[in-house]
Amino acid sequence: MALERTLSIIKPDATRRNLTGKIAAKFEDAGLRIVASKRIQMTPAQAGVFYEVHKERPFYGELCEFMASGPVVVQVLEGEGAIAKNREVMGATNPKDAAPGTVRADFAESVGENSVHGSDAADTAAAEIAYFFSGLELVG
């Protein structure tokens, strides 16, 4: 399996409840290395650009408002098969369907406020990482 990088976002519902360290520990315990991390506050417009792929979906506006409702922690995770590993650690989008011990099973409040975002493929990971980080900020 190849060494990969993926984007992870700890969402406003989780930062509001001071879960950043607990969530980061789950990724690290799974063998992923955090090679970049910062706490930011997105505007609705910035969230709109980031989630543009969902623009035609009915939840788009609500998603953008939610992601701008409080601080988020954006991070780059690195490891063997990091994209799949990150998605495994996050768990299913619907916390009711998430496996025990996953981030969403343990911390999500609802389908919409599900504590984390993760890239779904190599091309989206590259674009998402570039949206938040310059090459100088990625330190392995």
Secondary structure per residue as TSV (DSSP state, phi and psi in degrees):
chain	resnum	aa	ss	phi	psi
A	1	M	-	360.0	144.3
A	2	A	-	-87.2	151.2
A	3	L	E	-70.8	126.4
A	4	E	E	-129.6	163.9
A	5	R	E	-123.3	145.9
A	6	T	E	-143.2	156.6
A	7	L	E	-92.7	139.8
A	8	S	E	-128.5	137.0
A	9	I	E	-122.8	127.4
A	10	I	E	-91.9	115.4
A	11	K	-	-79.3	167.5
A	12	P	H	-55.5	-34.9
A	13	D	H	-64.0	-32.8
A	14	A	H	-82.3	-40.2
A	15	T	H	-67.0	-34.4
A	16	R	H	-60.4	-31.9
A	17	R	T	-98.7	14.8
A	18	N	T	56.7	44.8
A	19	L	-	-101.1	4.7
A	20	T	H	-54.5	-50.0
A	21	G	H	-65.1	-41.4
A	22	K	H	-64.4	-39.6
A	23	I	H	-70.7	-45.0
A	24	A	H	-58.9	-38.6
A	25	A	H	-62.9	-36.3
A	26	K	H	-62.7	-41.0
A	27	F	H	-66.4	-44.5
A	28	E	H	-66.5	-39.8
A	29	D	H	-63.5	-25.1
A	30	A	T	-85.4	2.6
A	31	G	T	95.5	8.7
A	32	L	-	-92.7	142.5
A	33	R	E	-104.4	133.9
A	34	I	E	-86.2	110.8
A	35	V	E	-101.9	-6.5
A	36	A	E	-160.1	144.4
A	37	S	E	-160.3	137.7
A	38	K	E	-157.1	149.8
A	39	R	E	-98.2	125.6
A	40	I	E	-136.0	166.6
A	41	Q	-	-120.8	111.0
A	42	M	-	-80.0	149.0
A	43	T	-	-85.8	162.7
A	44	P	H	-57.4	-36.2
A	45	A	H	-65.2	-43.3
A	46	Q	H	-63.6	-42.5
A	47	A	H	-63.1	-37.8
A	48	G	H	-61.7	-41.8
A	49	V	H	-66.1	-45.0
A	50	F	H	-61.0	-43.4
A	51	Y	T	-97.2	22.5
A	52	E	G	-55.0	-28.9
A	53	V	G	-58.9	-24.2
A	54	H	G	-99.5	11.3
A	55	K	T	-53.6	-35.5
A	56	E	T	-86.6	-4.5
A	57	R	S	-84.7	150.3
A	58	P	T	-64.8	-22.3
A	59	F	T	-90.6	-0.3
A	60	Y	H	-55.6	-52.0
A	61	G	H	-61.7	-44.4
A	62	E	H	-62.8	-40.5
A	63	L	H	-61.7	-46.1
A	64	C	H	-64.0	-43.1
A	65	E	H	-62.4	-43.5
A	66	F	H	-61.8	-46.2
A	67	M	H	-66.6	-20.5
A	68	A	T	-97.3	2.8
A	69	S	S	-79.0	-10.8
A	70	G	S	-172.9	176.7
A	71	P	-	-62.9	150.4
A	72	V	E	-126.3	160.3
A	73	V	E	-114.8	114.8
A	74	V	E	-96.4	135.6
A	75	Q	E	-144.9	153.7
A	76	V	E	-107.9	124.4
A	77	L	E	-105.0	141.5
A	78	E	E	-129.8	141.8
A	79	G	E	167.4	175.8
A	80	E	E	-64.6	122.8
A	81	G	T	57.3	40.1
A	82	A	H	-58.0	-35.6
A	83	I	H	-64.2	-51.7
A	84	A	H	-66.3	-40.3
A	85	K	H	-63.4	-44.3
A	86	N	H	-58.9	-45.1
A	87	R	H	-66.2	-35.1
A	88	E	H	-65.1	-45.5
A	89	V	H	-66.5	-36.2
A	90	M	H	-65.0	-43.4
A	91	G	-	89.3	173.6
A	92	A	-	-59.8	148.2
A	93	T	S	-54.7	-43.1
A	94	N	S	-83.5	115.4
A	95	P	T	-58.7	-24.4
A	96	K	T	-67.8	-23.8
A	97	D	T	-98.4	-6.1
A	98	A	S	-76.0	140.1
A	99	A	-	-65.2	145.9
A	100	P	T	-54.9	139.8
A	101	G	T	89.5	-10.8
A	102	T	S	-78.8	163.7
A	103	V	H	-56.7	-48.0
A	104	R	H	-70.5	-35.7
A	105	A	H	-64.1	-38.6
A	106	D	H	-83.0	-32.6
A	107	F	H	-127.1	-19.0
A	108	A	-	-65.8	143.4
A	109	E	-	-95.0	-25.3
A	110	S	S	-168.0	-179.8
A	111	V	S	-61.7	-41.5
A	112	G	S	-76.7	-40.1
A	113	E	S	-103.6	75.4
A	114	N	-	-107.0	20.1
A	115	S	S	74.8	-30.8
A	116	V	E	-145.2	156.1
A	117	H	E	-126.5	145.9
A	118	G	E	-144.6	144.9
A	119	S	-	-59.7	149.1
A	120	D	-	-104.7	-9.3
A	121	A	S	-161.3	166.5
A	122	A	H	-61.2	-42.2
A	123	D	H	-68.6	-40.6
A	124	T	H	-70.3	-35.5
A	125	A	H	-59.5	-46.3
A	126	A	H	-61.4	-44.5
A	127	A	H	-67.9	-41.9
A	128	E	H	-67.0	-41.0
A	129	I	H	-61.8	-45.4
A	130	A	H	-64.5	-26.9
A	131	Y	H	-65.2	-36.1
A	132	F	H	-106.7	-21.6
A	133	F	-	-132.3	142.0
A	134	S	-	-87.2	162.0
A	135	G	G	-57.4	-31.9
A	136	L	G	-68.0	-19.8
A	137	E	G	-88.1	-9.3
A	138	L	-	-92.1	105.9
A	139	V	-	-122.8	107.2
A	140	G	-	-90.4	360.0
